[in-house]
């Protein structure tokens, strides 16, 4: 009887021990799972932090490079703008007509806006389209009624292009188009005893007619075939009925007038510059601006007979300065 009870107690004790062990194992497993989840979360947070650090490092490294590229782009844009201006001036100088770009229609402007393109000069008004019958009128009929309506706009655009050369430019010797030319033919003016009429080759394809008051100072034999320096962007003017399209440059005083002599090796079309005054000349000097009249007092030969502007020698690059044969400290005109 006693032995049976002891067996029951022992069996119950074993059951309790097994239950306790199973309960402890489940709790430990649950804690391990929980810790594993926490570890995964920490790892995910670390990975996110590492990505943020990488991005910050990339931005800090690339920002100076971006600033450098932006500065280069700005410099290139400015150079392109200057080159375009130089090209326009050269074309105007060589007689190339400048045609303004056509205005964009409202539909094109809306499309550009929808694509993120910002127009540089939006139009505030649009012309109404002409009727088909009006568009189909013959050209002669349009001319009979007053010519092409676009001509005033083209003329205005060309005038604006020419005016660009004078905007924000100092008045100095660089504004003058001084070039070497050769007098290929010369004769006395039929209506003025003191004037020569010269045909001058300036490298432009055809000679220019230039009238000079040098009859009393230079024999005609010394004029023919001579190299000299001419101002080529003066506005053409009639001299006793003959249109003169330029001026020969001389050292001049009441006692004598001498033609400035180009350096050895000078060629027709060579540009004359002042060392300290770089720049491109105006296509045509505006008489209203009095540019030549303003510059003239500072153009003189020095003590060595070298032509100069405000002490800066007039020269041809790589060939030498202009000189007067004998006239030192003399006004140039």
HELIX and SHEET records of a PDB file:
HELIX    1   1 UNK A    2  UNK A   93  1                                  92    
HELIX    2   2 UNK A  106  UNK A  114  1                                   9    
HELIX    3   3 UNK A  132  UNK A  135  1                                   4    
HELIX    4   4 UNK A  139  UNK A  144  1                                   6    
HELIX    5   5 UNK A  150  UNK A  164  1                                  15    
HELIX    6   6 UNK A  173  UNK A  175  5                                   3    
HELIX    7   7 UNK A  220  UNK A  223  1                                   4    
HELIX    8   8 UNK A  287  UNK A  289  5                                   3    
HELIX    9   9 UNK A  291  UNK A  296  1                                   6    
SHEET    1   A 5 UNK A 208  UNK A 212  0                                        
SHEET    2   A 5 UNK A 196  UNK A 201 -1                                        
SHEET    3   A 5 UNK A 178  UNK A 188 -1                                        
SHEET    4   A 5 UNK A 227  UNK A 231 -1                                        
SHEET    5   A 5 UNK A 247  UNK A 248 -1                                        
SHEET    1   B 2 UNK A 237  UNK A 239  0                                        
SHEET    2   B 2 UNK A 242  UNK A 244 -1                                        
SHEET    1   C 2 UNK A 250  UNK A 252  0                                        
SHEET    2   C 2 UNK A 257  UNK A 259 -1                                        
SHEET    1   D 4 UNK A 273  UNK A 274  0                                        
SHEET    2   D 4 UNK A 312  UNK A 316 -1                                        
SHEET    3   D 4 UNK A 307  UNK A 309 -1                                        
SHEET    4   D 4 UNK A 299  UNK A 301 -1                                        
SHEET    1   E 3 UNK A 273  UNK A 274  0                                        
SHEET    2   E 3 UNK A 312  UNK A 316 -1                                        
SHEET    3   E 3 UNK A 320  UNK A 321 -1                                        
END                                                                             
